[in-house]
Structure formats: structure tokens, C-alpha cells
Amino acid sequence: MALKKAFGIVMLTAFMCAVLGMGIGAALGQWAPGYYRTMFSIDSSSDFAPLQTGIGLGLTQGLFAGLLMGVLVVAFLLWNDNSLIETHADEKPVPRGKIRGVFRPMFGLILAVTFVASLVAALILGSTINEHVHNLQAGYERGQVLSPILQDERFPDVAIEPISAGQLTLNGHVANQQTRDELLNELQHAFGDTTASKLIEGVTVGK
């Protein structure tokens, strides 16, 4: 098997599986959005986009699976070609060293492509999971700080609202501007000026 053919098989299989994975992910995101919300523990009131998530995950997972499948197909074809080598009686047998010399570069290239693709996929997946866990932890800690503040009788109509995985904001209203300023002051002491300003954006004065 020629090196170009082996490489083409791997790339074609990877492309087909990536497209298939992207299609499946898009279908799940469009018609079963609860699947990804459940997977990532995302509240239904957030602005999470399941369609984009499904496409991204499907593409990544399909590409990785396609590369692995392509390598297995090429490995099988190479093994099959090697097992079917026959020589005529009046010809000299092909030395095994030459056969190995042809196969080694092919296997080397295939393994290199698979390794790089697997490494990239692992880094992307690891980064995504790490960011998701970090956001969930940060959201939990922020909620623990916000709860005592909102239990104050001055803010009975202000509530915590999740906006994405691990991300929280405040929503509701207060009686007057002075009360809103007091709430802002509490948030500034707890989170700093920048975060406090973002948290209080959804809190209005009056009903």
C-alpha cells in the first residue's frame, strides 16, 4: 500500500466520522437539548446554547474516533497485503527486511498523526472539563456568599439567578435607590467593584 493511499484513508475516515459526529451532536442539541443540560448540570433558565455545544462536541469526538478507525483500517490492510504476498517459483522471495522497510514509514506517519490528533483532542477536552468544573465551583462559592446578603430584610425581592454553567447574577427589585446603593455596597465588600456592578445589573428600583 502506498503511503499516500494510507494517509488518504485515515484522513477520509476522520472527515466522514467528524461530519457524522457533528450531525449527531447538532441533532441532539436541536431536538434533545436536555441531554447536554443534564450532562453539564446546567440550569434550564440559563442562556446555554445546546446546539453549538452539540456541534462542537460531536465534531471533536467524531474526528478522534475517525482517526482511530482509519488507523485500524490501514493497519488491517497492511497486514492483509503482507499475508497475501506470493512469489512465483522462478522468482526470489522478497526479503522480510524490505517489506518492513516499506511498512515502517507508513506506520510511523499514521502513529504520528494519531498521536498529535489524540493529544490535541485530549487537551481540548481536558481544558473544557477543567473550565466547567472551575465555573461550577466558583458559582457555588459565590452563591454561598450571596445567600446571607439576600436574607437581609432590605432585599426581600432580590434573588439569585443562574445564567450559565456556574455563573450567577441577581434579579429582582428593591424599594428605592438608597436600598439599591446599600445592596451594591454589600456586594462591593464581598466581591469587589467590577463583579458587584455586574451582579446588580438585573436589580431595578421599584416594581
Number of C-alpha atoms within 10 A of each C-alpha: 13 11 15 9 12 22 17 14 18 22 18 15 21 22 18 15 24 24 19 18 25 24 17 18 25 23 17 20 21 16 11 14 19 17 14 19 18 11 8 14 15 20 17 14 10 15 12 17 14 22 18 15 18 24 22 16 18 24 23 23 18 25 26 24 18 25 27 21 17 24 24 14 16 21 17 12 14 17 12 11 12 15 9 8 10 11 10 7 7 6 8 8 11 11 8 10 9 10 12 12 10 14 18 12 12 22 17 11 14 22 14 12 18 19 14 11 17 17 13 14 16 14 12 13 15 12 12 12 13 12 14 16 15 14 17 19 15 16 19 15 12 17 18 11 14 20 12 9 15 18 12 10 8 15 18 13 14 19 18 15 18 20 17 20 23 22 18 21 22 20 17 19 20 20 15 12 12 11 15 19 13 13 21 20 15 16 21 16 10 15 15 13 14 10 13 20 15 12 20 20 13 15 19 16 13 10 9
